[in-house]
Each structure stands twice: as structure tokens, then as C-alpha cells.
């Protein structure tokens, strides 16, 4: 799965208007009851008992009058190793259940929560379950969406992580794989797709060929008024799907998307030695998707913000390419060879993430992928790895499927990928790929564990993989690498030592292979590759190769970004950064420097003012647009949380001027101009309001800048947060852009207005309105808190902690996770907020999802308080 986009620029805004109900009114508003999640022990027991032979699924989505339920019939053939035993099958949100096991009718009343007991199993069994299942509007199960632009209806299935049981009764675990045959009855005129290739039999009837063995979580389908485009590559039929209202935008990018798809297939075939195993390859862009994308076998689903309807920069196109490559890597990592249980989630995500970046950088036009990884993506990993909830890349045990959802974080993705990059470097790429080919051949169509992977890699290298895995995969947290440098009288390095330190709670020093670069005049003058081996040097590695080398303006540990570690600079180098950073030619080296300063600020080692000063000096010259975007996003957040309120306006002002300076340097109409304009808007304060108003009114837009839908909403949101927009103007903008995205943006703008009545309405909707779709709820939550509205929103700080447990009990996991995180009072950097969070955490029976969110965001508050103390200290000293 691909996580949701991380940057605010590309994170979709939400909502159909909460009041007009478009996209929501036809959906059942019932709150989901929380049901027990399958435990690791239960899964192991059931896998030991059963062999599933086949799923035969028949869905009926014709009900024109019934927009709340669909018909689901499944026939499951399975063997039982201990005849006479009892097990259970899962189904959620089902009514009118009829179940027949080996010709025997089961009592539907025996269905408790999501489990239907199957007593008295024979050696060979046939189970038929027929039920009326609920559509969802939260991106879980079979999602139903009505396009506010044209009223067209779209369905898509999201089975991950244990939501296949919302679509059909199944043994919902990763290591019970079976071929899946599907048939769908749909309204005439709809397009329908599923995992296997289709035959359209009668008008509205679709039959799909059986798949190779797959787990339930990879089963998906699409049905609706989808726009379809087809092509073919190397014998693989390729198709793309999107909503009709996005057709022109998809068609415009068809060539690019197919080119990336083709290039990735070729490279994976070359690397993996096993051909793509699922026949045809469909990629569908679907509405209101929770994640970035999902790797359903043969039918990948993507959030449809990846169909760009407004101008974008190379950063967004690179991200889309990376997600395409990521999902395709899953066809091998996860789909051909599947983890046995969720504790090996990293076998899916870390590999897909690593391969996604690697292959995009290697074989597409987007050679800068690893540079983006160095700032935004790894920053996400470092942050997650230092929170109270940190966990190893490969945890020893994940107790149940519900808890597995919480590990879709910067550790399973970014850290895992960085660690694999380090592994390939440490054992050599040929050995790495040979080990992977062995793994695919040995476990094809089956399941595997960390141990199996190490065994396969061990056939190709004599390195101590078990020791490596223990240090890197089984232990949490990130270490810090810091150079200690002495120079002689002639301006040469007398000595260079790299010190590795680990946090006290996780005192593991690790082996690293990394580059050290010496820069002068903006260019790399000298580079060495060194091994840090704490077993030999106890964490202080002397770099003998640099002794006597002419000292540079900058010594960069981890040059080339092979390592996963926080990097610090020698003190004189850091002091010179505002001068040195903009002069450096290599975008990856600049990315590492930005990353180093950002996490030094996060650690309260460097005051946020120093970061703002660096932005003022170096951002206007930053030509790598993903870096520009990620630095602006992280810095604005740092200012809003780490600067005391009285200093925020000045800091934002300095950032806004850097954004304007970057715009001045950019060609009119260029992507760089767009990136700079977005950065400026994100930082804009009261002094900028009239300028932004001129952009929006078309009276004084910057020459060449296209004020298209997304940029208009971006500006309107900023003006709304500053108090310069009324309801009527938001309504008018929505009339102008009556689309799914327009509806979400309108909701965010409404939530952002500093109007007490509007805030009260929005808060009530977030907490109480169970009919809101996942995206509308998220859109409202993402607009609600604004850093300049502290007094106005103060009463809601305590309400968050009082009311969120209730919401967590009523709504589904995806909604709880997004809303609890986004509606958290992150700008209320006060000891009282932290105390309220701690009280919530100490109450019994807090839902695990809410607990995870609050424990981590409380830690972010703790960091913000520390950063403010540091800033105050510097202000006093200065
Ligand atoms: Zn993934």
C-alpha cells in the first residue's frame, strides 16, 4: 500500500459540503461498531487447520433503488486437516445472512460481531454464504461514491487490511491464499473490473477468470461509469481507469503514465528473474481513497488526486511515478510471495518503497527520486522512529490485525527502504538481487517470513546477515553521526573522526557503510567510502583517508545518502551554511543539509530562527522542486509550533519573502514559479492578504502564473484562515469548481474561517456526524486548527480530549486514525495541553488507534515546548 501523500500541497482537501450531502446522503450513516480483530494466535491456529482451495464470489450491485447495500454470495471450497474441528469465517456489516456448510444450514444468529462459527468440519468442505452487505463511504470495503460534478456513481473495493470481509465472507488472513473467481451483476453501461481478466456475458453481467492464489486482502473490483484507456506491453494488457469527470486530465498524461509503467515492468523483469504473475495489469484512479494506492493483484487502485486536473510540478509527477513503481513492486513483494502475518509487513512495504524509489531513479525521467527521499520521506521515518510508539522495522510480534494498521508509518516505509538500501550496499547489489531471485523462486504463490528472506539472501553472501538483521531490523530508533575535525596550520585535515551515538533507551550502535564528502566552492572535492563498525571501534571511527587532505568549506557525513542516521555537521560548517548551502551544485547534498538542520531543530539543538534564516538565504536558490516543497512544509510547521506566538508573524514574513524571491527568480509560467508561488501562499500572513486577493480577483496575478482550480483553492484557504473570506465566497468558488476535490476544499475553507459559529458547526460535524465520508471528515478536521486562531479555538482543546474517545468507539479505523490525528490541537503548545493528553492516555480502555495518535502527538508537543524554551534562551542571550 502507498501511504497518503505527506505534503500539504498534495494532500487532497476534503468534502462534499457537509450540508448538501452530495456524495454522502445516499450512504448509510450508521456508525461502525468495533468488532474484534483477528489475533496472531487465531490466525496461526486456523492456518494450521485449513487449506483453502477456492473462492467463488458473486456480487450484485444492480440495485438502482438500493444505494446502501449490495448482494454478496460466496462459495468457499476448503480442506480441514482435523475433521470434526470447528473454526469460523468472517463477515462485517452484513444483514440477511444465509449460510450453508456442506449442505447443512447454519443458524444466522450464531454470527456474533464478525464471526460465523463453522462447526463439525469434514475433510473436504463447501461453504456458501449469501448476505446483503453495506456499501461504505469511508474507503473500507466496497466504497460507493457519487460524483458531485455529474452525478455518476463509482464503486471500488478496498479489502486491505481486514476489510475483504466487508465484501464477502472469507478466512481473512494473509497466509490462507486461494484462487479467486468473481462474477458481478451491474447496471447496464457500467464498466466493471476485478483481479482477473473479464468476459462480459449479458448486458451488465461480468465474469472474471480465476486468479493465481491470493490472500483476501488483495481482492478488489471496480464498477461504475469509469473512463477506460488500454494499451499493451511485453504481452501484458494494460488499462487505466478514472472517473468520467477526470477523463480529459487522464488522457493528457496517458503517455507519461504508460511509459513509467512499461519501464518499471522491464526493469523488474530484469532484476527479479520471475515474470509478472497476474496476467493483465489495470491501474485505476478512484475517489475518496484513504491511502496513496493499493496493490490489489492485477488491479491497482490509486487516490485520484494523482490524475492532475491543475498545474503540477515535477515533484508531483515524480511522486506519482514512484507510487506506480511502488505498487508494481508489490506484485512480487506481497502478492507473489506474501508475508505470513502482519509482523512482516515490512517484507511488503519496505521492499516496495525501496524498489519504487530505486527503479524510478534508474529507468524513468525522474532521476531525482532519491533526493526527494532524503528530505521529505526520510524525515517522516526519522520522526516516527523517535516517537514513543517507535517499533523495529520487523517487530517480533504484532498481536492482532487492528494493531497492524498502526504500523503503516515512516518506519515500515521510509526507514525500511533506507535500511534495504544500506543492505544492498553492504553485501553488494549482485548478491542482494541474487538473494531476492532465490526468495521469489522458492516461495512463489506462498508465504514467507523474515527468516525465509535471510535464508535466501544467505545463499548469495557470506556476510553475517543474522547479526545485521538483529541490529537493523529488530531494534528501534535512529542513531546520530557527528564528525569531529581538527585542521593543521596548512589548512589540511589533521584528523577526522565520526562519532556514532544512540539514544539511551535504545543503546544499539550499528554497522554503516557510507560516503564522506569534502565540499569547497560548491563542488565535491574529495569523497571516501567508509565502514563504521562499532564492534571494532566502539562508535568512534577514525577516517584515516582524510588525514592530510585539504580541508573544505564543508565536510558532509553520509554524502550520497546510503545511511539511515541523523547527520550533524562540524560546528564551523554549520555556522557557514547560509553561505555554503546555496552554492552546492549537487541537489542530493543540499537535501542532506536541509534534512540535518530540520531534525536538529526538531531535537531542540538548533533554534528555529536559525532554520528561518537559512531559508531566507538558501530557499530562493533551491532548484530541486521536491526539496523546495518539503522544506517549506516542514519549516512552516516548525514556525507554527516551535516559535512563540509573538514571533510567528515575523518568521512567517521572512519565509514569505523567501517565497517571493524564489518567484522572482523563476521563469514566468515555469514549474519553479508554481512551486515558489505555493510556498509563498503557504507562508503568507496578514501583510500578504491584499496581494493574494489580487491573485484571486485576477486583478494582479503574477505574470505567467496559471490561477487554476487547485491554486485558487490554495489561496482561498490561506485567506480564509486569515479571516478575509466569507461563506458566500466559498460557496461561489465551489459553484465554479463543482467537483469532488472542490467539495473537499470548500469544507476545509469553511473550517478554517475565524468565525465562532462556523467553528462550532464544523466541530459538531466532525464529532457527531457519522454520515460524513472519510474525506469530508478529514477536510473539516484539516481546516479547523489554525496557528493564528489560538484564542478562538481554545475551548476546543479540552473538547478534543473529552470527545475523541467517543468518536473512536463509533467510527471505523480509517476515519478514527485520520480524524484523531488531524483534529489534534497541535498548535496549542501549552503545558496544559500536554497534561490533558497525558490524562487521556492514562484512562483505561482508550482505543489502540486513538492511543497511538495521542501518545505520538503529545510527544510532538513536548518537543515544541522544548524548542520554544531553546528559542527563548537564544532571544534572551541575543
Ligand atoms: Zn505499499
Boltz pocket constraint, residues with backbone or C-beta under 6 A from the ligand:
constraints:
  - pocket:
      binder: B
      contacts: [[A, 1], [A, 2], [A, 3], [A, 293], [A, 295], [A, 326], [A, 327], [A, 330], [A, 348], [A, 349], [A, 352], [A, 353]]
      max_distance: 6.0
